[in-house]
Amino acid sequence: MTGPPPYDQYPSHGDRREPAPARIAAGRLWATGAATAAVAALAAVVTTLLIRGVLGVPVFAPDGAGAWGDATTGYLAALAAGAALVATALLHLLLVATPRPGRFFTWIVLLVTAAMMLFPFTTGIATESKFGTAAVALVTGLAIASLLSSAVPSVVTDRDRFSG
């Protein structure tokens, strides 16, 4: 008999199945995100206190507002906490949808942090306030990036998928 061989006799081209989706402990991820939000808020307040109170540089409030500043210090803490929760949502999305979520997450958070650090330099505020504001953004961004990135191995059960 001539002609093509039966279907089951063709050579195999390896296993072409889609990889199984990563199993994520979402509750643990979001608990980590909430803890990170608290740390980010405190990091922003402590950095602002250092810059305003110790170094005497007016950031996020008028010069006469004192070491603690005014209501904007509370807004800054809330913004930092919100940024940590947004980063948690981003990390959750990347864990579900991308092959190397750690690399994407690190790049995105570091680039957003860099943009937040550069933003004050596009304004007309005093030079020392520009550097002080950039320092607050740096400390807050690094807190968010380091805490969420370091927690990922404990929330992903498929460790081969999260390889940095």
C-alpha atoms as one frame of an Amber mdcrd trajectory, in Angstrom:
protein
   0.000   0.000   0.000   1.378   3.362  -0.984   0.542   6.795   0.340   1.120
   8.596   3.572   1.527   6.612   6.769  -1.295   6.534   9.268  -1.599   9.609
  11.481  -0.272   7.871  14.584   2.954   6.926  12.792   4.212  10.467  12.102
   7.268  11.438  14.121   6.634  13.378  17.283   7.726  16.998  17.439   7.930
  17.068  21.202   5.415  18.136  23.761   3.650  21.213  22.393   1.120  21.655
  25.159   0.705  25.069  26.688   2.362  25.325  30.090  -0.027  25.057  32.990
  -0.930  28.414  34.492   0.945  29.339  37.635  -0.836  28.678  40.877  -0.930
  31.860  42.895  -1.820  32.188  46.555  -3.857  35.339  45.933  -4.749  35.871
  49.584  -1.094  35.822  50.575  -0.193  38.103  47.658  -2.787  40.704  48.651
  -1.882  40.450  52.349   1.689  41.164  51.287   0.407  44.062  49.194  -1.448
  45.500  52.201   1.655  45.198  54.371   3.709  46.792  51.606   1.199  49.656
  51.455   1.721  50.297  55.165   5.504  50.218  54.766   5.391  52.500  51.712
   3.229  55.039  53.552   5.572  55.015  56.545   8.641  55.200  54.302   7.241
  58.289  52.579   6.439  59.958  55.922   9.804  59.095  57.497  11.725  60.261
  54.433   9.722  63.494  54.389  10.409  63.962  58.109  14.127  63.450  57.502
  14.232  65.882  54.610  12.005  68.548  56.215  12.928  68.169  59.872  16.585
  67.198  59.815  17.810  68.712  56.564  15.442  71.695  56.606  14.411  71.320
  52.963  10.788  72.309  52.273   9.148  69.417  50.423   5.418  68.846  49.952
   4.515  71.833  52.168   5.430  75.488  52.624   8.640  76.322  54.464   6.820
  77.447  57.619   4.811  74.223  58.005   7.373  72.581  60.301   8.971  69.151
  60.249   5.688  67.282  59.819   4.466  69.568  57.065   0.765  70.087  56.565
  -2.083  67.964  55.230  -0.053  67.087  52.151   2.055  64.738  54.293  -1.047
  62.623  54.888  -1.913  62.774  51.204   1.627  61.673  50.385   1.298  58.671
  52.719  -2.048  57.755  51.149  -0.570  58.104  47.660   2.345  55.825  48.595
  -0.051  53.223  50.013  -2.193  53.459  46.889   0.873  53.023  44.692   1.756
  49.843  46.587  -1.748  48.453  46.034  -1.599  49.319  42.330   1.796  47.589
  42.157   0.249  44.540  43.831  -2.495  44.467  41.191   0.127  44.810  38.464
   2.158  41.969  39.956  -0.926  39.764  40.166  -1.679  40.443  36.486   1.903
  39.742  35.455   1.995  36.515  37.467  -1.074  35.279  35.619  -0.263  36.522
  32.128   3.471  36.715  31.441   6.262  34.146  31.152   8.805  36.102  33.244
   6.699  38.168  35.635   9.594  39.082  37.929  11.582  40.746  35.183   8.612
  42.680  33.867   7.537  43.758  37.352  11.015  44.941  38.308  11.434  46.928
  35.100   8.006  48.542  35.340   8.354  49.543  38.995  11.886  50.870  38.551
  10.908  52.893  35.481   7.877  54.366  37.258  10.123  55.202  40.225  12.618
  56.888  37.899   9.828  58.908  36.290   8.577  60.001  39.706  12.110  61.001
  40.651  12.553  63.031  37.469   9.180  64.785  37.642  10.200  67.427  40.222
  13.000  68.543  37.915  10.399  69.606  35.347   8.846  72.081  37.792   9.876
  75.499  38.981  10.452  74.605  42.647  13.779  75.241  44.374  16.643  72.899
  43.542  16.917  71.473  47.068  13.177  70.743  47.041  13.587  68.937  43.728
  16.228  66.649  45.210  14.205  66.153  48.390  11.102  65.197  46.435  13.156
  62.826  44.280  14.545  61.198  47.439  11.026  60.549  48.758  10.080  58.947
  45.427  13.252  56.829  45.441  12.784  55.470  48.958   9.084  54.778  48.414
   9.633  53.100  45.031  12.455  50.922  46.328  10.360  49.845  49.319   7.508
  48.801  47.050   9.752  47.063  44.503  11.855  45.172  47.023   9.025  44.014
  49.280   6.707  42.815  46.533   9.468  41.214  44.470  10.903  39.350  47.432
   7.495  37.965  48.404   6.733  36.397  45.027   8.437  33.031  45.622   6.152
  32.453  48.596   2.967  33.212  46.640   3.746  31.264  43.450   3.649  27.496
  43.694   5.074  26.958  40.184   8.594  28.161  41.006  10.003  27.365  37.545
   7.778  30.039  36.035   9.079  32.817  38.297  12.742  32.891  37.519  13.333
  36.583  38.009
